[in-house]
Amino acid sequence: MKLVRSSGTKLELQLEKLLRASGIRYQKQPNLVGKPDFRVKNSNVLIFCDSSFWHGRRKNELNGKAFGKNRSFWVAKLQENKKRDVRINRLLRSTGWRVVRFWDTDILKFPEKVKSKLLKTVGKNA
């Protein structure tokens, strides 16, 4: 898993492009718990780009049907990742942050919807 990138991913680059196109000022990889991908400047908004695989979006991966080898390892890994996301969201929200998470498929296939949600979210917090 050393080869799994935590920054500079295709998702991040696409979301960064959407942030710029929306005129939203941001900081990349702020040094905060949970390692958000972006922090919107002059606001309390944190943005995460979540991969469907690593964050356990698909049922066939969460229940193990997608795996032939190491099924128990992968199911436990993905379930723990989902639990960690919930813990991080609660912790950040309890300290005043607004957490926004976008799925990879939304960022890559529906950029206008993501852009619209970004503008609505930042508008409420500007």
N, C-alpha and C positions, 0 to 999 in steps of 0.2 A: 504493500500500500504506500510505500515511499514515493511511487511514481504519481500518486494522486495529487494534483495541484490544488493548493488552497487559495491561490490568487492568480490573477491574470488569465482566468479561464474564459472560454468562449461566452459563457453566460454573463460574466462580469463585464466583458468588453461590450457586449450588446446592450446591457443595462446602462453602462456608462454612456454609450452613444445616445440612448433614450433620455437620460438625464440632461446631457448637453443640449440635445434638440429641444428639450422642454424649458431650457433656460434655468434649470435648477442647479444651484451651486452645491457642491458636495465634497466630502473628504473620503478618500479611499482607505479601506482597511484601518478604521480607527482602533486604537488600542483599548478596547473595551471587552468585558466578559462576553463570551459567546462568539467572538470574532465576527462582528457584522461586516458585510462587504462594503457598505457605504453609510455615512452619516450625512444627512442634509444639513448644510451649514445654517446657522441662525435659527435652528429649530430643535425639537426633541425627537426627530424621526430617524430611526435606524432601519436600514434595508438589508435583507438577506436574499441571496440568490440560491434557491434550493434545488438540488438535483433530485429528480424523481427516484433514482436508484438509492443514493446514499441517505436520503431522508425518508425512505419507506412509503412512497406514495401508492405503489401498485400492490394489490392484494396477493397476486401470485408470487411475489417476492417475499412479502411479509409472512405468508403461510408456508413458504419453502418449496412450492410447486415449480418455481422457476430454476431451481438448483438441482443438479445431479450429484455433485460432489460437495462435501463440507456443508451440507444443508443446515445442520444445527448451528454451526458457526455463523453463517450468513443471516439466518433468521434472528439469532440473538443480537448480532451486530446491528441490523437494521431496526429492530425493536428498541434497542438501547438508544440509537440515534434519534428516533422519534420521541422517546421519553426525555432525552437531553434537550431537544428543541422546546418542548413544553416547559421544562425547568428554566431554560434560558429566557424564554418569553416572559414567564412570571417574574423572574428576578429583575429583568430590565424594566418591565412595566411598573414594578413596585418601587423602582428608583426614579420614576418619572419619564421614562423613554416610551415612545410610541414605536412599536415593532411592526414592520411590514415585511411579509415574506412573499416572494414570487417563485412559482415553479418554473423549471427550465423550459417546459413546453410552452408556457404562456409567454415567456420572454422571447423565445425564438419563433413561435408561430403566430402569436397575437400581440405584436409590439404596440399597436395602437391602443389596445385595451390596457396594457401595462402603463403606457404613457398617460392615458386618461386617469387611471387610478393614482399615479404619482402626482399629477397636477391637483387632483381633488384632495389628496392627503396632505400635500405640502401647503396648499391654499388654506386648509383648516389650521395649520400650525405656523404659518408665516407671521 
